[in-house]
Amino acid sequence: MPPSRRQQVWDRAGSCCEYCQMPQDFDVLPFQLDHIRAQKHGGPTTVANLALACLPCNARKGSNAAGYDPLTDSLVPLFNPRTDEWSEHFRWHGPRLVGKSAIGRATIEVLGINTTDRIQHRRLLIQARLFPPHRP
């Protein structure tokens, strides 16, 4: 992949995971480019199909395109950073990410965004006034 394409994805995301909003500066593992629509499902390696993702989000998402909403038990698409507005599907309640929609709730579950270790990491960053990131 051309370095310019990779840089476009990083710049667009503001160096934050497009799913959980963790800034790369506060994560010891390098962030990855996620194919929103997985290559095995015909997703191209284009800027329009790539999202910046922390390792936990990318590893848990894998090639999943959908998940079950824990509230309704309905199968729904996962959050798509290119077509969905983050604030319509998620909100922060302290260090815990809360799903405001079926898409948000399913994404949180599939990506394991509220595991104990991830909540503790965010709690420490909040205490240091470093999280959540202030986005324009």
C-alpha positions as CSV (number, residue, x, y, z in Angstrom):
1,M,0.0,0.0,0.0
2,P,1.4,3.4,-0.9
3,P,2.6,5.4,2.2
4,S,0.4,8.3,1.1
5,R,-2.8,6.2,1.4
6,R,-1.8,5.0,4.8
7,Q,-1.1,8.6,5.9
8,Q,-4.5,9.7,4.6
9,V,-6.2,7.2,6.9
10,W,-4.1,8.2,9.9
11,D,-4.8,11.9,9.2
12,R,-8.5,11.5,8.7
13,A,-8.7,9.6,12.0
14,G,-6.6,12.1,13.9
15,S,-4.4,9.2,15.1
16,C,-7.3,7.8,17.1
17,C,-9.0,4.4,16.8
18,E,-12.2,5.1,14.8
19,Y,-14.1,2.6,16.9
20,C,-13.1,3.2,20.6
21,Q,-11.4,6.6,20.1
22,M,-8.2,5.6,21.9
23,P,-5.3,7.8,20.7
24,Q,-2.3,5.9,19.4
25,D,-0.1,8.0,21.8
26,F,-1.7,6.2,24.8
27,D,-1.6,2.7,23.5
28,V,1.6,0.6,23.5
29,L,0.7,-1.5,20.5
30,P,0.8,0.0,17.0
31,F,-2.5,0.8,15.4
32,Q,-3.6,-1.0,12.2
33,L,-5.5,-0.3,9.1
34,D,-8.9,-2.1,9.3
35,H,-10.7,-3.1,6.1
36,I,-14.2,-2.0,7.1
37,R,-15.6,-4.5,4.5
38,A,-13.1,-7.4,4.9
39,Q,-11.0,-8.4,1.9
40,K,-12.4,-11.9,2.1
41,H,-15.8,-10.3,1.5
42,G,-14.6,-8.4,-1.5
43,G,-13.6,-5.2,0.4
44,P,-11.0,-3.2,-1.5
45,T,-7.8,-1.6,-0.1
46,T,-9.0,1.9,-0.7
47,V,-9.1,4.9,1.6
48,A,-12.9,4.7,1.5
49,N,-12.8,1.2,2.9
50,L,-10.0,1.6,5.5
51,A,-10.3,2.7,9.1
52,L,-7.7,3.3,11.7
53,A,-8.1,0.8,14.5
54,C,-6.3,-0.1,17.7
55,L,-5.2,-3.7,18.0
56,P,-8.0,-4.8,20.3
57,C,-10.7,-3.4,18.2
58,N,-9.2,-4.7,14.9
59,A,-8.5,-8.2,16.3
60,R,-12.0,-8.6,17.7
61,K,-13.7,-7.2,14.6
62,G,-11.9,-9.5,12.3
63,S,-14.0,-9.9,9.2
64,N,-17.3,-9.4,11.0
65,A,-19.8,-7.1,9.3
66,A,-22.6,-7.6,11.8
67,G,-23.3,-8.5,15.4
68,Y,-26.2,-9.1,17.8
69,D,-27.6,-6.2,19.7
70,P,-27.6,-7.4,23.3
71,L,-30.8,-5.4,24.1
72,T,-33.0,-6.8,21.3
73,D,-31.0,-9.9,20.2
74,S,-31.4,-8.6,16.6
75,L,-28.6,-9.0,14.0
76,V,-27.4,-5.6,13.0
77,P,-24.5,-4.1,11.0
78,L,-21.5,-3.0,12.9
79,F,-20.6,0.7,13.1
80,N,-19.1,1.9,9.8
81,P,-16.8,4.9,10.3
82,R,-17.2,6.0,6.7
83,T,-21.0,6.0,6.6
84,D,-22.1,6.3,10.3
85,E,-21.8,9.3,12.6
86,W,-19.9,8.2,15.8
87,S,-22.0,10.4,18.1
88,E,-25.3,9.0,16.8
89,H,-24.3,5.5,18.0
90,F,-22.1,6.0,21.0
91,R,-21.5,8.2,24.1
92,W,-19.1,8.1,27.0
93,H,-20.3,7.4,30.5
94,G,-17.0,7.9,32.4
95,P,-14.6,5.2,31.0
96,R,-17.4,3.1,29.7
97,L,-18.7,3.4,26.1
98,V,-22.4,3.2,25.9
99,G,-24.3,2.3,22.7
100,K,-27.1,4.7,21.9
101,S,-28.4,2.5,19.0
102,A,-28.5,-1.2,18.1
103,I,-25.5,-0.6,15.9
104,G,-23.6,1.0,18.8
105,R,-24.5,-1.8,21.3
106,A,-23.6,-4.6,18.8
107,T,-20.3,-2.9,17.9
108,I,-19.3,-2.5,21.6
109,E,-20.0,-6.2,22.2
110,V,-18.3,-7.6,19.1
111,L,-15.2,-5.4,19.6
112,G,-15.0,-6.0,23.3
113,I,-14.7,-2.2,23.9
114,N,-15.8,-2.4,27.6
115,T,-13.6,-5.3,28.8
116,T,-12.3,-4.7,32.3
117,D,-8.7,-4.0,31.2
118,R,-9.9,-1.5,28.5
119,I,-12.1,0.3,31.0
120,Q,-9.3,0.5,33.5
121,H,-6.9,1.9,30.9
122,R,-9.4,4.6,30.0
123,R,-10.1,5.4,33.7
124,L,-6.4,6.1,34.2
125,L,-6.3,8.3,31.1
126,I,-9.4,10.2,32.3
127,Q,-7.8,10.8,35.7
128,A,-4.8,12.3,33.9
129,R,-7.2,14.4,31.8
130,L,-6.0,12.7,28.6
131,F,-9.2,10.9,27.5
132,P,-11.5,11.1,25.7
133,P,-9.7,13.0,22.9
134,H,-11.1,16.4,22.0
135,R,-12.0,16.2,18.4
136,P,-13.0,19.2,16.3
